[in-house]
Amino acid sequence: MQTTRAFVKRTRAGAVVKVVREHYLREDIPCGAAACRICPPRPAGPGPGPGPGPGLQAQPRGAASSLCPGPHYLLPDTNLLLHQIDILEDPVIKNVIVLQTVLQEVRNRSAPVYKRIRDVIQNPEKHFYSFTNEHHRETYVEQKQGETSNDRNDRAIRVAVKWYNEHLKKIEDEEKVQVIFLTNDRANKEKALEEGITAYTCEEYIKSLIANPDLVDRLACVSDEGKEIENGKIIFPEHTPLSKLQQGIKSGIYLQGTFRASRDNYLEATVWVHGDAEENKEIIIQGLKHLNRAVHEDIVAVELLAKDEWVAPSSVVLQDDGQNEDDIADEEEKENILKTSVNKDMLRPTGKVVGIIKRNWRPFCGMLSKSPIKEARRHLFTPADRRIPRIRIETRQADTLAGQRIIVAIDGWPRNSRYPNGHFVRNLGSAGDKETETEVLLLEHDVPHQPFSQSVLSFLPKMPWSITEQDMKYREDLRHLHVCSVDPPGCTDIDDALHCRELENGNTEVGVHIADVSHFIRPGNALDEESAKRGTTVYLCEKRIDMVPELLSSNLCSLRSNVDRLAFSCIWEMNHKAEILKTRFTKSVINSKASLTYAEAQMRIDSATMNDDITTSLRGLNKLAKILKKKRIDNGALTLSSPEVRFHMDSETHDPIDLQTKELKETNSMVEEFMLLANISVAQKIYDEFPEFALLRKHPAPPPSNYDILVKAAKSKNLEIKTDSAKALAESLDKAESPTFPYLNTLLRILTTRCMMQAVYFCSGMDNDFHHYGLASPIYTHFTSPIRRYADIIVHRLLAVAIGADSTYPELTDKHKLADMCKNLNYRHKMAQYAQRASVAFHTQLFFKNKGVVNEDAYILFVRKNAVVVLIPKYGLEGTVFFEEKGKPTPRLDYNNEVPSLTVEDTTLCIFDKVKVNIMLDASNIQHQKIRMVLVEPKILEKDVPANPSTEISSKNEPEKKKKKLQK
């Protein structure tokens, strides 16, 4: 049966056209009930969305309900599915009918929830069924004249519920199955009851599940904001409606940007304004009311304050440690601390959040801060990420959840509540447990780490695998070359290998051979989509989250020694001055003759007795690499420093037993030089061939203000750092030496690293600035690590098309799709970096756990108003030394931003000063365990002075205030 739908739409040119679409209705769409013999067998449903799922059980016997004691299926509406997805994902909830109407609405309104419900539908244990009601002859409804789309969809859902109940009555079975309609929409529920449909709110149904009282904790707290305001004091200004925000942004009254909360000061944030405007790119937000319920990463609308209200970024470290969510007197006291007089040059554009354009809430990991009130059901949840506010939840499991890492989701943030409302999602395990903490840091940094699905694994080659004649098409056989790989110890995902040999004409041939991952991962299949989503391999201290399945990463793609492997080779002919005479690219087959570590390769190069082909090749590579590095540095490439640490693990407990900074050898630099050269050569080739859609990598030059701290720090040591170009910076860093202070140059290079911008992937057709500032290269890309970076796979595909070794496909030559892909890759790389740092921090805590107090030399890296940040070279460890402690008199603090220095009582601490600190693990806060550092030398003479109210957060009336809070 066919029906037509007509509507009008405006074209880009402004013309109005009428569109008529044919809509087919069928009678053979099954209901999904296993006991039904009326419907035909279940085919894949028509229309968008996932397949229909495994189907409903014949006699559903889920959780026992006091409201519906008989067998029943559940049918939720759109809003319930959007807000209560955590409930629907729970193993207790089974036999749910998800209508096509609901799925389409969810898809349009929330991509993350749509993906989650799609996964649930495909789970055979859940018995969810996707019913294509929009194409079923008896459940399709036309939109009535004057009826809104929302009302039409609500009616379509009710029609489907009625049809199901009538249809299931016809099934000859011992006990009739009923369909229960779940909705939190009061009007929709009333209409359903009038039409004879059994309908409940989600809360009513969940509370009726006798055997599962804990499920109530997972209910999302969705309530009418207006009603809540009547019950309490209004704390925050009202959010401007979205329509007015959009008008205000268009007219320039408001600015749109991404809200970035501060880790160090919960009363401060910055908004990064979207668009190309250079002016007011970064806006400071200070104070609770101006932050106005925005959460980290939300898209917000900001109104600029008058210039006389502008503030400077705060140097005070403030953590939210309050327990009473209703008392905001403490917040006002803390806000006064921020309002100190500052130099006018330090003032920055300042604004206030007037509305939320898009919430970017996600499930948050953290711990429950149990209420001090006995038998209370409302508690505060403290997220692991300090940029996220505490969340108020209701739970009956507070005693069970004490000391556990849990996940909580935000439901809303009313104007009268100091903190947002949320609900418990699930328990991850005991805090401090290694597996639990690893799971937390992966979830917190949004690292996809679930096992690869069967649909992904189905695209892997069948074992045993060997190179076929078809594989040799368009390939050169380079198995005769003396190729070797040089990697860190224990490396199994070997991306790259090298060779070097003398040619008869006196020149040298150098080859970089990279694993041909794109041969195994073909565009558009499930394996390709999963690799693109993951974006990068994530290396934790004792765990690796692979971008591609292990069969590829550690076996078939890994260029291990003495096995034939497929490669993509970049081969140069060079003279002895390392000048490139010829470059060619080819797909190849290689057989690596040795898999070496950096130390083993160095030993061969330095050996007086070893003269085999591999050693000779390494010496040739090393000699050329030194020349290449000198040329790069002469061109203005930066040599920066970053303290990296390596843990030595106990073979049984896997706890860290030693911690030291990584030692870099000549061979590290040798490999790096040829990888950089290959990346630059490939970048030029793909850009020449595809100027509009080459995937490249750029490193923007930092704005001059980024260098302020570096210039001031150098000046304090009577040194001059020039920052007008990368070359000037590199040269002045080389000259910044002190005979009496050899470590000073390393400190300056570490500080320079902190001034840099993030390098990013981009599509050549969407950008004009290609320059890589750090490498001083006009063009750059990533080609050399396709096992662990998806960007390199795209570059391999572009290069293969450029040399005629593979065919193209539509997405490869679509610059808008490539730009979207770059956005995801940049995000994944940033998150992987943060996850790696978090893993190092956790293992550092484990290392110091049983060490007691350790005394070490340190250098001051940054100076704050109430603290100094120090670096301990022995461990590559950074930490903050605070000079304010609760319950102790506050010392006199004098902060000088120009030097930069901090005078504590009579002792002045300057940037780069050498000090001695005691290092210990502070486990007083089980959630935020941290390495605590205390200054030992120079010794600060404590004076018997009263606490200073301008810097001490707690006041003398603190015990009285706490007593009043508890009474309240």
N, C-alpha and C positions, 0 to 999 in steps of 0.2 A: 504494500500500500504506500502511496506517495502523497506527501503534502508539500506545500511551498511556504517559504517564509520570505517576506519582503521588507526591506528597510532602506532608508536613504543615508548616504554618508558624503562627506565633503572630501574632495581630492586635494592633493598638495597644491594644485594650481588655484584652488578656491571654488571649483565647479561642484555643484550638487548632483550626485548620480543616484539612481535607484538600483538597488541590488536585490535580485531574486535568487533565493537558494532553495534547491529541492531537498526535502527532508523525508527519508524513507522510514516507514514504520513496518515492524515485522510481528509475526505471531509466534515465531519459533524461538524466542529468547527464553531460556529456562529460568526458573525461580531460584535454583541453587540448592534446594533442600534434597538431601540424599534419598529420603523416602518417597519423593514425588515420582509417580509413573505417568503423570499427565503430560509433563513437559518433555521435550526431546532431550537427548544427551547434551551436555554443556559444551558448546564451541567457545572459541575466544570471542568475547563480546565486541560489537562494533563500537565506534566512537572513540574519543581520546581516552588516555589513561592506561592503567595497567591491565593485565588479563584479569578475568573474573575471580581468580583465587581458587583455593582448594574446595570450596563449597561448604554448606551448612550441615551439621550433624542431623541424622534422622530423628533422634530423641535427645535434644540438647539437655545435658545435665551439668550445667555450670555451677557457680556458687549458689547456695540455697538462699532464696529471697523471701522475706516475710510478706512482701507486697504481691509477689507473683510466685506462688508455691509450685505451679505446674510448669511443664517444659515451655520455653519461650525463646524467641530470637529478639535481638535489640536492633532498633533502627534510629540512629541519631540524626539530628538536623545539622546544618552547616556550622552554626556558631558553637554548638556543643563539641563538634569534632575539632574545630579550631582551638578552643580554649581547654578542652579536657582530653587532649591527645595522650597525656601521661597516664590517665585512667584507662583509656582504650588499649594502650600498649601493655598494661599489666597482664601477667599470665592468667589471672582469675577471670578476666573478661573474654568470653568466647562467643561464637555464633552471632556475629554482627553483620547486618545488611548495610552496605554503603551504596547509596544511590548515585547514579551518574550526575544528577543535578547537584548533589552535595560535593562530589569530587571536583566537578568543573569550577564551582565557586571557590573551593579551597585552593585549587591550583592558581586561580587568579589573585587570591588574597594573601597566600603565604606559601612560598616555594619550599621552605624547610618542613612545614607540617605536611604538605602534599607528599614529599619524599618519604616522610615517616609513615604515613598511612598506607602508601603504596607498598612499603616493605612489610607492614603488618598484613596486608591483604595476601601477599605472596607466601607468608609463613603458614605451612600446613598444620601446625599445632593450634593455631588461633581460630581456624574455621570462619574467617571473614569472607564475605562474598560481595563482589561488586556487581550490582544489578543495573543493566542499561535501560533505565526507565524512560529516557528521552526517545528511545527507538522502539519501545513496546507499544503496540496498538492500543492496549487498554489502560496504559499509565501515562501516555503523552497528553499534555494539556496545552491548549492555545492560550496566549495572553489575552485577557479581556480588555475591552476599551476602557481606558482610565485606570487600569490596574498597573501598579509598579512592578518592575522585574522581581523585586524582593518578595512582594505578595504573591506573584505568580509562582515563584519557586517554592514558597511555603505551601501553597495549595497543591503543587505537583508532588511534594513530599507526602502530604496527607492522603492524596489520591493513591499513591503507591502503597502506603500502610494499609489502607482499606482493601486494596486489591489483594495484597498478600494474605490478609486475614480471611477473605472470602475464598481465595485459591487454596489455602492450606486446609480449610474445612472439607474440601473435596477429597483430600488424601485419606485413603482407608487405612487407618492405623489405630492401635489400641487407645492412645491418648492424643488428643488434639493439641497442636502446637500453636501458640499465640504470638503475635508480633507486638512488642512493646515500643511505643514511640517515646524517645527521650529528647526533651527540649528544655532549655532554660528561658525561652521566650514566653512570657506570661500570656500574651494575646494568642500566640500560635497554640499553646497548650489548651486555652479555653475553647478555641474553635475546634480542636481535635476532640475534646471531651463532648462538646455539643454534637459532633458528628458520630459519636459512639465509639471513638478510638480510645484504647487504654493508653494514657500518657502520664509520664512522671518527669520531674526535673532530675538532673543527674544526681544532685545531693540526696533527693528522696530515695532514688533507686540504690545508690551506694550505701546509704545508711541502713537499708533493709537487708543487706547481705550479712546474715547472722554470723557466719564463720570467719568473716574478714573485716573486723572493725578497724584494722590499721589502714585499710584502703581509703578511709575518710581523709587521712593526712594528705593524700595525693590530689584531693579536689582543688582545682584552681579557684582562687578567691575572686570571683567576678561579681562586683556589686555596683550599684548606682552611686556615682561619686557625689552627687548632690545630696543624697540621703546621709552619707557619712559626715558631711560638713556640718549638718545640724547637731551632730553629737560631740563636736569638739572644736577647739580653738583653731581658727584658720592660720596656718603657718606660712603657706606659699601663695604667691599671686596666681590668678587664674591663667590658664594657657589660652592664647588667642586661637580661635577656630582656624582650621587649615585653609579655608577659602580666603580668609582675611590675610593669613600669612603669605599665601601665594601672590595676592595683590600687592602686599607690602614689599615683597622681594622684587617684584617686577618694577615697582616705582622707586626702589632704592632705599626705602625707609628701614627695611630689615635686610640682614645678610644671612645667607644660608651656608652652613658648614658642618664639619664633623666635630663632635664634642669629645675632647680628650681629657679625662680626669688625671690629676697628679697622683703619683705614687706616694710622694713625701708629705703632701699637704691636702687633706680631704676637703678643705674649704676653698680650694683653688683649682681651676681648670683652664684649658685653652680651647678655642674653637678655630679650626683650620678652615678658612673660608674657601668655598668652591669657586671655580672660575679662574680667569687669567689675570685679574686685577692684582697689581704688585702692592698697591697701597692697602693697608689694613688686612694683610694676608692672615695674620695671626692675632686673635683677640683674646685678651685675658678676662676671665670671669672670676670674681672673688666674692665670697660670702654666700651663706646658705640660701637667702632669698633670690639672689641673682643667678645661682646655679639652678634654681627652680625645678628640681626633680628630674633633671637630665641625667642619664646614665652613660658611662663610658661607651663611645662609638655610636651613640644616637646621632641622627641627622637633625639639627636644630635650627631655629630662626633666632637671630640675635639682634638686639637693638644697641647701637653704640651709645655710650654715655657722653655727657658733655666733657670737653677736654679738661676742665678743672676737677673732674671726678676720676680721671685716669690714674692708674696705679702702676707700680713696678712689680715684676715677678718676685714673689716672696722667697726669702732665704731661710725661713723658719720651717722646721720639720714638725708637722702636727699630725698625730694619728687619732682616729676616732675611737676612744676607749670608753665612751659612756655606755651605761647599761639601761638607763631609763629613756625610752624613746619619746616620751611626751615633753620632757623638760628641755627647753631650748635656751635657758639662761646661760648655761655653760658655753653654748655656741657663740652667743653674743660677746662673752668675755674673751673667747679665743679670737673672734674676728677683730677685736680691738688691738690684739697683738700684731695683726697684719698691717694695721694703719700706722706705720712708723714713718717718720720723715725721710724722704729719699731725694737723691740728686735728680733734677728735672730731666737730665739726659737719659735717665733709666726708665722714665715713664713710657708705657706702651698703650696702644689702643685698648680700651676697656669697655666691656658691654655687659648686658644681662640677657638671659634666655627668656624669650617671650612665648615660645611655643615649640612643640615637637613635630617635626615633619615625618620622621620615620624612626620607630623604635628598633634598636638592634639587640634586643634582649636575647639571651641564650640561657641554657641551664648552667648554674654556677656551682663549682665545688667549694666546700668549706666545712665549717664545724658549727655545732649548735652552742650558743652561749645560754645556758639554762637560766631561766628566770629565778631570782632569789625568793620569789613568793611561792610558798608551799602549794603544791597541787595545781599550779598555774598551767593553762594549756597554751598560752601565748608566750613565745620565746623569740629571741633574736638570733638570727643565723649570721655568722661572720664569714664572708667569702675569703678564699685564699688570696685572691687578687685584691690588693689594697685600693685599687681604683674603683671598685664596686662598693656601693653603700651596703650597710647591714640590711637584712631583709627580715620582716616580721612574719613568722609562720605560726600556725596552730597545729599542735601535735600531742598525741597521748603517749608517745614513745620517748619522751625526753630522757628518761633514765637509761633506756636501752641505747639511745643515740649518743650519749655522753662519751667523749673520747673517740668518736668515729668520724671518718670523713664521709660527708653526705653530699648529695646533689639537690639543689633547690631551684625552682623557677619563679620568676617575678610574674605576678598577675596584674598589678596596677599600683598606682601611687596617688592616693587621695590628697587633697590640699591640706587636710587637717592632721596628716600623719608625718612624723619626723622621718620615718623610714617607709620604703615600699612594702606592700603586702605580697606574700608569695605562698608557695606550697611545697611540701617535701616530695621529692621524686624517687630517689633510691639511696641505699646505703652502699658505700664503696669498700669499707673495711676499716681496720684500726689505724688511727693516725700514727705516723712514724714507721709503719710497716713498709718495707721496700717496694713490694708489688703495688700496694695501695697508693703510695706517693708517686710512683711512676705513672700509674693510671691517672692520677690527679693532674700531673703536669702535662700529660698528653691531651687530656680533655680540656684543660685550661688554655692550652695553646692551639686548640682546634686541629690537632694532628690526626688525620684518618688512620686508625691503627687496627681496625677490625680485620680478621683473617680474610684473604681473598675468596670471593664467592665462587661457586661451581661454574657459573656462567663465564666468569673471568678466566678461571683455570682451563675451561674447555678450549680456549684458543691457544694453549701452549702446544709446542711440537710434541709428537708422540715419541716416546723413548723405546728402543735405543735410536738416537738421532745420528745422522752422518751427512756429510756434504754430498749433494747429488750433482748430476750433470747440469740440471736446471739452475742450481745455485751458482754454478760457475759461469753462467751467461753474464756478460758485461763485467766480469771479474778478472783481475790479474792474479796469477799464481806467484806469491812472494815467499813461499815456504823455504826457499833456499837462503834467504837473508838471515843474518845473525841478529835477530830481534830479541830484545829483553825488556822486562818491565821492572820499574823501581817504585816501591810503595812503602807505606808504614808497616810495621810488623803486624801479622795477623790479618792482613787485608785479604778478603776473598772475592770482593767485587772489583776486579782489576779492569779498569776502563781503557787504560792506555799502555802502549809499548813503543819503544824507540829503536832505531838502527842508525848506524853511521858507517860509511865505507869510502875509501879513496877510489876515485874514478881514473880511468887511463889518461884522461886529459889533464890530470893534476888537481882537478877540483874535488870537492867532497859532496857526497850524496847523503842527505839526512832525511829520515822518514819518521813521521809520527803516525802510529797506527791505532785507531780508535775502534772499540767494539761496535759491530754493526747491529745495534739494537733494533733499528727501524726495519731490518729484514724480518724480525720475529714479531714485531708489533705493527700490525697493518691498520691503516686509518679507519676510524669509525666503529671498530668492533668493541666488545665489552672490555677487553684487556687494555685497549687504547684509551677508552673513556676513563677507566679507573686510574691509569697512570697519569692522565691529564689532570684528574681531580686531585690526586695526591701531590703532583707537581715536583716533589723532591724526596729523596731518602733522608730520614732524620737519624742522626747519630747521637745516641745518648751514651753515658759513661760505660755501660755494660750491655747495651741493647741497641739493635739497629732496626728501624722501622722502614722496610724496603718500599721503594716506589713500584718495583716490578716483582713478580713472584720469584722465589729463591731459585727455581730451576734455571731462570735466565740470569739473575744477578750473580749467583755464585758458581754457575756451571756453564751453560751454553754460550753466554755472552762474555763471561769472564776470560780474559786473555791469559789463561794459565799456561805454564811451561809444558812443552813436549806434547801438546795436543793441537790438532788443526782447528783454527777458529776463523770465522768470517770477520772482516775488518773493513773500515773506511780509512783509506790512507791519504795523507797529505805529504808529498815528497818534494824536496827542494834540491836544486843544485846550487852549491855555494862555493865561493872562493875562500881563501884562508883568512880573509878579513871579515868573514861572516856576511858578505854581501850576497843577496839572493839574485841568481842569474836566471833561474827557471823555476816555475812552480807548477805542479800537476796534482790532480786529485783523481783517485780511482778506488772503486770497490775492489777488495782483495781477499785472498786467503793467506793467513800467516801461520807459522809454527814457532812460538816463542821458545828460545833456547834456554832462558833462565828467568825465574821470578825472584827478584832480589829485594831486600829491604834497603832503606837509605844507607844504613850503616855498612851492610855487605858491599854495596856498590862503592862506597867511599873507601873501604878497605882494599878493594880491587884496584881502584885508581891510584892509591898511595903505595901499593905493594911494589917492591923492587924485583920480585921474582915472577909475578904473573904477567904473561904476555899473550894469552889466548885471544881468539877473535872477539869475544864479548868484552873483555877488559880493554882491548885496543879500541873497540867501538865506544866504550864509556869514556875513555880518555879524550877521544876526538870530540865527543859531545860536550864534555866538560870545558874543553878549551874554547870551543865556539860559543858556548853559553856565557862564558865570562866576557867575551867581546860584545855579545848581544846585550848583556845587562849594562855594560858601560855605555853603550849607545843609547839605551833607554833612559838611563839616568842623566846623560848629557842633554837629552831632549826635554828633560823636566819631569820625568816619572818620579813619584814619591816613594821613598823607602820608609814605611811607618812601622810602628812597633805595637804589639798587643800581647800582654802576658797570657800565654796559653799553658794549661796545666795537664799533666798526665797522671792518672792514678795507677798504682800497682795493687792488684786485687788478691785477696786471700783465695787460694784455689778451692777451698771447701765452703767457707761462709760467703764468699764473693763480696766481703766488706773491704773498703780501701785500707791498705796497711802502710802505704807510702804515697806521698804527694810531692811532685816536683815539676818545675817548669820544663816545657818541651825544649830539647836542644836541637837546633837546626844545623844541618851539615851542608857542605858545598853541593852535595847531590840533590838536596831539596831545591836549591836554587837552579841547578841544572835542568831538572824536570820542569820546573815552573817556567823557565825561559822558553823552552820549546812548546809548551802548552799555550803560552801567550802568543807566540809567533803563529802557531796553527790557527788559533782563534781569530787573529787579525787577518791572516790570509784568506780564511773561509768567509769572514765578514765581507771583505772586499769583493770576493767572487759572487756571493749570493746577492749583494747589493747591485753589482753591475748587471746581473741577470734579471733580478726582480726589484727594481728601484722602489716599487710601491708596497711590496709585502715581504720584505726581508725582516726576519726577527733578529733584532740587534740589542746590544746592552750598552747603556750609557751611565756615566758617573758625573752628575752635575757639579759645577764649581760651587763651593759653599758661599753664602752671602758674607760680606766683610764682617758683619757683627758676630758671626760664629767664631772668629779668630780673636775676639777681645780678650778672653781669658788667657789664651796662649801668649799674646803680645805682652800683656801685663805680667804674666809669670816670668817670661824671659827678661823683661825690663827689670824686674826685682833682683835678677842675678847679673845685671849690667850687660845683657845680651840683646841684640836686635834681631827680630824675626820679621822678614818682609813677606807680605801676603798678597801682593798685587798680581802674581801669577804662580802657577804650579812650579815653574822653573826657579823663580825667585825664592819661593818657600823651600824647595829642595836644597838650593845652594846655601840659604841662611841656616837651615838645619844642620848641614854638613859643617858649617863654620862654628856652630854653637857648642863649643867644647870648653871644658874647664879642667885644667891639669889636676887641681885639688879635689875635683868632684866628677870622676869618670862616669858615674851613673846618670848625670844630669842630661846628657844627650838622649839617653833611652827614655827618661821621663818626659822630655819635650816631645819626642816622637809618639809616646803613648797619648799625651795630651792633644797632639795634632790629630790623631786618629779620632778622638771624640769630637773634633770640630767638623769632621767630614759629613757629607750628605750620603744617603743610601744609594748604591748603584741599582739601576732598575732595567727591566726588559721593556722594549717598546717595538712598535711596528713602524718601519721606515716611512710608510706612506702617511703616517699620522703625526709626524714630528719633524722639525727642521734641525734640531740640535743633536748631533750624533756623538759629540766629543766625550772621551773618557778622561776625566780630569786626573785621576790617580795614576793611570798608566801613560798619560800624555800621548794618547793615540787618537787620531781623528775618527776611527771606526773600530768597533769591537763586537764580538758575539761570544756565545758559548757553544763549543763543538766537541770538547774533549771528554765529557763525562755523561754520556747518554744513559748509562746504567742507573745513575742517581739523580739526573736532572731531566725533566721533560722538555725544557727549552732546547736542549741539545738534540733531541729526537726530531723536533720540527726543523731545526737547522740541517740535520742530516737529510731530511726529506727534500728540503729546498735545494741542497747541494746535489743530491742524486738526480733531481729533475734538470738542474743546470748542466750536468755533464752527460745527460741522456741515459743514466743508469736505472731510472725508475720513472713511472708516470705520475702526473699531478692529479689532484682531486679538488673539488670546488672550495672546500674550507681553507685549503692551503693558499688560495689566491683571493681570499676575502679579507681585506684589511680591517674591517670592523670586527670580524670574528677573531682575527689574530690579536687585535687590541684588547678584546675581552679576555682572551686567553692570557695575555701578558699581565693583566690586572690580577688574575687568579695566581699566576706564577709568582708575582712579586709578593703577594700576601702569604703564600705558602712558604716562600724562602724566608721571609721575615719571622713567621711563626716558628719555623724550624730552628732558626738562630736563637730565638728566645727560649725554646724548649731545651736546647743544648745547654744554654747558660743556667737554666733552672736545674738541670740534671747535675751540672758541675757544683752548683751551690748545695744541693742536697747531699751529694757524696762528700763534699768538704765538711758538712756538719757531721756526717757519719765518722769521718776521719778524726775530728777533734772530740768526738763524744767521749772516748775513754782516755784522752790525753791529759785531762785536768787543765792546768794553766800553763800555757806555752809563752815564753818570752822571746820576742824577735825584733830585729831592726825593721823599720818602716820609713817610708817617705810620704810627706803630705802632698796629696794630689789636688785636692780642692778644699777651699775654706768656705764654711757656711756661717750664718749669724750665731748659731749655738752649737756648732760641731765642726770637726775636720774629717775629711775623707782621706784615708791612708792606703798606701800600696805596700804589701810585703813581698819583696822580690823573690825570696826563697820559695814561696808557695804560689806566686802569681795571684795572690789573694788581695781583695779590696774590702775595706770595711769602714764604718763610721764610728768615730770617737765622740760621744756626746758629753757636754759639760753641764747638763741639767739632769738631775735625778729626782724622782718623786720622793718626798720625805726628807730630802737633804737641802741645806741652804744653797741658794743659787749663787754661784760666784759672779763677780763683776765681769761682764763681757763687753768688749769694745771691738766692733767689726769694721775693718777698713777695706773697702772694695777696690781701691786704687792699687794697693801694693801686690796682691790681696793678702790680708793677714787677720788674725784674731788674737786679741790680747785677753788672756784669762787671768784675772787678778793682776799680778805684776809680770806675768810671763807672756811674751809675744811669740806666736806661732805663725810662720810665713810659709807660703806655698813652696814645695820642694825641700823644706827642712827635713833633716834626718832625725828621727825620734825612735824611742823604744816603746813597744806596747806589749801588754799581756793579752793573749788570745784565749778565749774560752767559749764553750757552747752555752748559750743562754736558753734553757729549755723551760723557763717559767711560763711562757705562752706556748702550749703544745702545738697550736696551729701554725704560729709564725716563729718557730724555733730559729734562732739566728746566731751567727758568730758575733760575740760581744768583744769589743776591744777597749782597753783602758790604757790611758797614757801613763807610762812609768817614768820616762825621761823625755824632756825636762820635767821635773816634779812641780806640780801646781801646789802652792802653799794655800791650804784651806784657811779661810778666816771665819770667825764666828759672826756671821752676818745674817740678818733676818731674810726670809724668802722675799724676792723682789716680785711684787704683784704684776709688773709689766711683762715679765718673762716666765714666771712660774704659773703654770696652768691652774693647779688646784689652789683654792684660797683657804684662809684660816677657818672659814665657816663650813669647810667641806664635810666634816662629820655630821653637823647639824643638818646640812642640805640632804645628805644621803639618808638620814633618819626620816626627814619629811617625805622624800621620794618613796621610801618603802611604805610609809603610812598611806601615802596616796595610792 
